[in-house]
Amino acid sequence: IMSSCSVEIKQIATRAGEIFRDYRYLIMIINLTFINVFLGHMEKQVVMRFAVYKHLKPETCQEIGMRMLQLVFGTINAVSGIGFLLYFLFSGCNIFNIYLFFIAGMTLVFTDLHEYVARWPLRPALLTHHLMTFVLALAIVEFEELPSNDEKELDWASALFLTNIGLMWVVDFYHVVYRTSTNLALIKKLRKIYLVAAVIRIMNIVLIAGGSYKAASYGSWFGSGCLLFMCLAYSFNSYKAIMFVARFDCDKYYAHHQALWFANLEDKVIKGWLHIAFLPQSDSASLQDGVSSDSGRFTEMENVSGIDKFDILPELSKANCVEVSSKSTEEA
């Protein structure tokens, strides 16, 4: 491929890391502020209007907001990553550092940082995932051990890895759909897409392992160790996520959740995006006033086999609902 880099664009890419380091605290404040505003809006204006809202734990509602944020950032990272890769393919010009420092890497790290603080204490799998991200970020930003080459330029394989992470964040929105959608056929279809997309997770494991080997060959043992740690943690979390969805019984979950919850609501809900049911604004406002932290909501119990297990609300317990459960959805 013939390289045809614009001098100005190449200079920006070369200085991307330097610019980010110089203004990293300002960039961090702007990003965390945006995340706070976005999540606050989602919780008060979107999630609270879900017809299933009163049946979900506060922690689950918080997770739904985070999945929505990941859907937005994941879409941006995936689309822009594909653009950078195509630009490299046709021009031979490596400007991936712009993508690393100002798009994908920035949003990935600050999203994890926000969740690390806001949702503490974290379950072990999620804690390991965040620590993996922070160690890698330190190796790039603070210690400059990565990327492992003299020019400190991100290579196409690492850019592909970050692009794939964006795609996986989009696919992970399935965890919102199966909890909130009124369309069982859609839930089943998206489950198949999630499982097919597992090949991208496997591809990422190969890319990380290759990056670790490359860093070791370059002599960056710290960078290689960071990538190896990331490879192990990412492999474990990917296995847990894939197995959860593979074992997930859509029919049983829907029968013992949405089918009961919406039985008496079909005449008043508004079917929105992805067949997610919303209450009218007036009803959601009254729900906000009427639901307290210790009543009117399901409380999650011990889980035994891919589906959340809940204490039943009084009005649903009269229907002699039989709860079915699997491994905790929190692990996914």
Secondary structure, 3 states (H helix, E strand, C coil): CCCCCCHHHHHHHHCHHHHHHHCHHHHHHHHHHHHHHHHHHHHHHHHHHECCHHHCCHHHHHHHHHHHHHHHHHHHHHHHHHHHHHHHHHHCCCCHHHHHHHHHHHHHHHHHHHHHHHCCCCCHHHHHHHHHHHHHHHHHHCCCCCCCCCCCCCCHHHHHHHHHHHHHHHHCCHHHHHHHECCHHHHHHHHHHHHHCHHHHHHHHHHHHHHHHHHHHHCCHHHHHHHHHHHHHHHHHHHHHHHHHHHCCHHHHHHCCHHHHCCCCCCCCEECHHHEEECCHHHHHHHHHHCECCECCCCECCCCCCCCCECCCHHHHCCCCCCCCCCCHHHC
